[in-house]
Amino acid sequence: MLSMIVAMAKNYVIGKDNQLIWHLPEDLKRFKKLTTGHTIIMGRKTFESLGRILPNRRHVILCHDMAMKIENENIEILEDISMLEKYIQSEEEHFVIGGATIYRLLMPYANKLYITKIEEEFEGDVYFPEIKEEEWQEVEREEGIKNEKNPFNYEYITFIKKNNK
Ligand SMILES: NC(=O)c1ccc[n+]([C@@H]2O[C@H](COP(=O)([O-])OP(=O)(O)OC[C@H]3O[C@@H](n4cnc5c(N)ncnc54)[C@H](OP(=O)(O)O)[C@@H]3O)[C@@H](O)[C@H]2O)c1
């Protein structure tokens, strides 16, 4: 199954100039806790913006460039979303970690959303797709820790897809 994990602003902005806009170490800790030991699926631009291979996670990178090669046993490069079928069909949870293009493409195949929602608006150039009330059921909501290093009001909200087949 596919789960999506994202940090987004109140206005659905998720990034600017191929980078994250805010720094929320508490959210990064949570991202690490949830995704470690799992497969993370991402677009080529998000992989580039990470700037490194994240430890203890299998990376699936979507990229049209058939010549792209990265020699690492934890990296798989796929040229088409149809090649994700085995991840979509499996019982195991796999995490779609962005960016905007990949969230948009894979939203119809996802069963769960882990949203970090920052209660502020930001200017950006990429957005998370609309979370439609008729498609998604909120199952959990928790306030994020606010302090000197995490200077925003934010919540962790989990949704599952309604009428999941
Ligand atoms: N806030 C968050 O939680 C979060 C999380 C992740 C990313 N982000 C932000 O999102 C932004 C990046 O998003 P983005 O939409 O620009 O890029 P992206 O989704 O990360 O990557 C897009 C790339 O994926 C490849 N791709 C797209 N569709 C494909 C398909 N059907 N088959 C094969 N490959 C495909 C293409 O690579 P090629 O061009 O190489 O073919 C495309 O250029 C950055 O600002 C990043 O910081 C935010």
The ligand as a MOL file (V3000), in Angstrom:
LIG
                    3D

  0  0  0     0  0            999 V3000
M  V30 BEGIN CTAB
M  V30 COUNTS 48 52 0 0 0
M  V30 BEGIN ATOM
M  V30 1 N 6.9480 19.8290 2.1180 0
M  V30 2 C 7.1700 18.5700 1.8290 0
M  V30 3 O 6.8190 17.6600 2.5920 0
M  V30 4 C 7.8740 18.2180 0.5430 0
M  V30 5 C 8.1930 16.8850 0.2570 0
M  V30 6 C 8.8530 16.6090 -0.9440 0
M  V30 7 C 9.1770 17.6250 -1.8240 0
M  V30 8 N 8.8370 18.9070 -1.4980 0 CHG=1
M  V30 9 C 9.1620 20.0060 -2.4210 0
M  V30 10 O 8.5610 19.7340 -3.6810 0
M  V30 11 C 9.3640 20.3440 -4.7080 0
M  V30 12 C 9.6690 19.3180 -5.7800 0
M  V30 13 O 8.4510 18.9220 -6.4020 0
M  V30 14 P 8.3250 18.8670 -8.0050 0
M  V30 15 O 6.9030 18.6250 -8.3300 0
M  V30 16 O 8.9870 20.0650 -8.5840 0 CHG=-1
M  V30 17 O 9.2510 17.6160 -8.3900 0
M  V30 18 P 9.1850 16.0500 -8.0020 0
M  V30 19 O 7.7760 15.5980 -7.9290 0
M  V30 20 O 10.0410 15.8100 -6.8100 0
M  V30 21 O 9.9500 15.4130 -9.2440 0
M  V30 22 C 9.4660 15.6160 -10.5290 0
M  V30 23 C 10.2710 14.7480 -11.4630 0
M  V30 24 O 9.8950 13.3790 -11.3160 0
M  V30 25 C 9.9920 12.7140 -12.5650 0
M  V30 26 N 8.6750 12.2440 -12.9740 0
M  V30 27 C 7.4930 12.8960 -12.8760 0
M  V30 28 N 6.5080 12.1410 -13.3620 0
M  V30 29 C 7.0560 10.9880 -13.7880 0
M  V30 30 C 6.5370 9.8160 -14.3930 0
M  V30 31 N 5.2350 9.6800 -14.6770 0
M  V30 32 N 7.3880 8.8420 -14.6940 0
M  V30 33 C 8.7070 8.9620 -14.4280 0
M  V30 34 N 9.2540 10.0510 -13.8550 0
M  V30 35 C 8.4430 11.0440 -13.5370 0
M  V30 36 C 10.5100 13.7390 -13.5720 0
M  V30 37 O 11.9210 13.6270 -13.5560 0
M  V30 38 P 12.7960 13.9360 -14.9030 0
M  V30 39 O 12.5960 15.4000 -15.1420 0
M  V30 40 O 14.1700 13.5640 -14.5090 0
M  V30 41 O 12.2200 13.0560 -15.9440 0
M  V30 42 C 10.0640 15.0490 -12.9380 0
M  V30 43 O 10.8260 16.1590 -13.3600 0
M  V30 44 C 10.5840 20.9160 -3.9920 0
M  V30 45 O 10.3690 22.2890 -3.7110 0
M  V30 46 C 10.6390 20.1310 -2.7040 0
M  V30 47 O 11.3010 20.8430 -1.6720 0
M  V30 48 C 8.2050 19.2190 -0.3330 0
M  V30 END ATOM
M  V30 BEGIN BOND
M  V30 1 1 1 2
M  V30 2 2 2 3
M  V30 3 1 2 4
M  V30 4 1 4 5
M  V30 5 2 4 48
M  V30 6 2 5 6
M  V30 7 1 6 7
M  V30 8 2 7 8
M  V30 9 1 8 9
M  V30 10 1 8 48
M  V30 11 1 9 10
M  V30 12 1 9 46
M  V30 13 1 10 11
M  V30 14 1 11 12
M  V30 15 1 11 44
M  V30 16 1 12 13
M  V30 17 1 13 14
M  V30 18 2 14 15
M  V30 19 1 14 16
M  V30 20 1 14 17
M  V30 21 1 17 18
M  V30 22 2 18 19
M  V30 23 1 18 20
M  V30 24 1 18 21
M  V30 25 1 21 22
M  V30 26 1 22 23
M  V30 27 1 23 24
M  V30 28 1 23 42
M  V30 29 1 24 25
M  V30 30 1 25 26
M  V30 31 1 25 36
M  V30 32 1 26 27
M  V30 33 1 26 35
M  V30 34 2 27 28
M  V30 35 1 28 29
M  V30 36 1 29 30
M  V30 37 2 29 35
M  V30 38 1 30 31
M  V30 39 2 30 32
M  V30 40 1 32 33
M  V30 41 2 33 34
M  V30 42 1 34 35
M  V30 43 1 36 37
M  V30 44 1 36 42
M  V30 45 1 37 38
M  V30 46 2 38 39
M  V30 47 1 38 40
M  V30 48 1 38 41
M  V30 49 1 42 43
M  V30 50 1 44 45
M  V30 51 1 44 46
M  V30 52 1 46 47
M  V30 END BOND
M  V30 END CTAB
M  END
